[in-house]
Amino acid sequence: MNDTSSSAPGFLCIGHRGACGHAPENTLKSFALALDMGCPWIELDVYAVEGELVVIHDDDLRRTTNGRGKVMDSSLSYLRSLDAGDGEQIPLLKEVFDLVDKRAGINIELKGPHTAQPVNQLLEQYLDDGWSRDQLLISSFDHEELAMCSPQYARGALFGRKADRALERSLNLGAWSANLSLRTTTPELVDSLKGAGLNVLVYTVNDAADIQAMLDMGVDGVFTDYPDRVFALTGQAQ
């Protein structure tokens, strides 16, 4: 896992669903903007539908598209026909990889059921195409699904409003990082996780005061809708 930033060494700025404070989340437009800003990492969410990995966060289509219904109850052709904002399609994961083209790392969050195996298979193709394992992180709140991902890829154990047993559960997964909610992140928790050799990534950190607080706590990086705000505080070049 590499930090490609020019300063604030070791502090990762991860574009949350791209640069979704400025463009529709989880779209090629949002990911392209994050790259243009100089983001060294992007984060996205995937579901497996008809043998393809589609990039969308919610299990329901209403918030982020002009569609109706559930992602997993929809056909791939219907999903691809929808407007995900500014005329953008719901992208396929392989389209995001082709857009990024090794210029940044990609954190793939397993959202839908039975996503681990198709993600494993797709990543093998991109490793063959010259991608590095250091450019890949797989995360999930579903730790059973995450455990089915190949151990050759770094794992991020995601925790929500409760981070109880975060240390034990991360270690049991062989995780590279514990990915914590901003509201549950405390200096004591950060110290305990880092003391055990885990990296600590925090989501979703948008406010300048919160970004500074995470820097002061010594976390290893943040997921943010506004990468430009992180760069302004850390001196990372855009």
N, C-alpha and C positions, 0 to 999 in steps of 0.2 A: 504494500500500500504506500503509494508515493504522494508527497505534497509537492506540487509543481509551482507553488507560489513563490514570489520573489522576496518576501519578507514575512515576519511573524512565522518563523519556521515551525513546522509541525502542526500548525493550526489550519484545518481544512475548511474551506468555504464550499459548501455543497448546495447547489442550486435546487431548491425544493420544487419538484415537478417542473423543473426548468428555472425560469425567472418569472414565476407566476404572479408576482406582484405587478408585473408590467405587461404580461401577455397571457392568453388563456392557458390554464394549467395542463400539463401533460400533452402538449401539442408540439409539433415540430417547430412551430414559430417560437414557442417558449424556450425550447432547448437551444435553438439557434441563437436566441438573444443571450442566454446564459453563456454560451461559448464566446459570443462577441464581447461580452463583458470581461472575459478572461477567467471564467469559472473553471477551476481545476477538476471539479466533480459535479455531476448532476444526479438527481434522485428521481425515480419514477415508480409506478405501480403497475402490476400486470395481472391479467386474468387469461386463462386458456380457453379459447373458443374455437371449435372445429379445427383443432390442430395448429392454430395460430395463437401467438401471445399478443394480446391487445393491451394498449397502455391507457389505463383509466383508473381513477381512484375509487369512486363510489360503486357499490353494487347496484345502485339504481341510477338510471340515466338522466333523471330530470334536472339535477343541479348543474351539470356541466355540459349538457348537450340539448338539442331541440327534440330529443326522443323521449319515449315513455317506456316503462317496464324495467325489468332487471337485465343486467348484462348477461348473466348466465342463462336467461330464458330467451335470448335474442340470437338471431342468426348472424353470422359474420358479415354477410352482405348488408343486412340492416344496420349493424353497427358502423360499417364503413360508409354508409349513406348519410350519416348524421353530421350536423354542424356542431363541432366541439368549441366554437367560438371564433369569431373573425373569419368564418369560412373554412376553418381547419378541420380536417378529418381526425377521428380517433386513430392514432398511429399504431402500426405494428412495431413490436420491439425491434425487429430486424431493421426497420426503417430508421429508428433512432440510432442504432449502431452504425448504420451506413452514413447517417448525417454526422455523427460525432467523429467517426473515422480516426479513432485512437488519439484525438486531441484532448480528451478528458477521461476521467474515470467515470464509471456508471454504477450507481447503487440501485439494484433491482429489488423492490419490495414485493414479496409474494402476497398478493391480496386474495385472489380467488382460490378455490379448492384445486388440488391436483396440479399445481403449477411447478413444483420442484423438478419433476422429470423433464418436461419440455424445456425448462430453463437450462437444465444440465445439457440437454442435447444441442440447444442453440449455441450455448457458450463454447462447446467443443468446436463448432464450425468457425467461430470467430478467433479462437486460439489458433486454429490451423491457418487463419488469415493474417496472423501476426499480432493479434492483441495479446497483452500480457496479463497474467493472473493478478498482478499488482494493480491493474486498472479495473478490477471487478470486486464488488461487495454485494452479497445477497443478504437481505434482511426480511424479518417477518415478526408480527405479533403471534402468529401460529407457530409455536416452537416445534411442534411435531412435524409440520410441513418443512420447516427450515432444516430440521435434522436429516431430511431426505435429500438435501442438496449435497452434491459431491464435496467431500472434505478438502478437495484441492482449492476450493474457492473460500475466501474470507467470509465469515458469517457475522451479521450484526443482529444481536438479540434485542428486539424492540419491546419496550415497556410503556404502558399507558399511565393512567392516573395513579396506579399503585405500582411502585417499584419494589415491593417486598420480595425478598429472596433474589434480587437482581444479580447479586454476586454469584450465588450458588447456581442459579439457572443459566447464567452466561457461561460459567466454567463447565457445567455439564454438557453444554452444546459445543464446547471447544470454540467459543466465539472469539472473533478478533476484537469486537467492540460491543459495548452495551449502549444502546441508543435510547436515550431518556427523554421524557417530556420536560419541557422547560419548568413547568409548575412543580415537578417532583425533584428537580435537581438541587442538591445541597452540597456545600463543601465537604461534609462528612461522607456523603455517598460517593462523591467524585474521588475522594482520597482513598476510600476502601476499594473501589473498583480499580483505580490506577495502581494501588499498592499490590494488587493481585496480578498485575501485568496486562490488564484490559485497557483498551482505548475507550474513551467516553465521548460520544457524539450526542448533541442535544438538538431537539426539534421543538417547535418551529420558532426561530429566534429572529425577530424582525425589528425590534425597537433598539435604538442606539444604546440605551442604558442596559438592556438585557445582553446585547452583544458584548459590551464592556464587562458586565458581570461574569459572563462565561469566560472571557479572556482572563479575568482576575482569578477565577476558580481553577484555571489551568486545564479546562477541558480540551480535547484534541480537535474539536471542530464543531460546526453548527450547520444545521439545515435551515436555509433562509429563503423566503420569497423574494428578497431584495439583496442579491449578491453585492450590488454597488454600495450598500450601506456597510457591509462587512469590510469591503475593500477600503472604504473611507477611513475606517477606524484602525485597520491593521497595516495600511500602507501597501497592500498587495496591488500590483499593477493591473490596470484594466487594458 
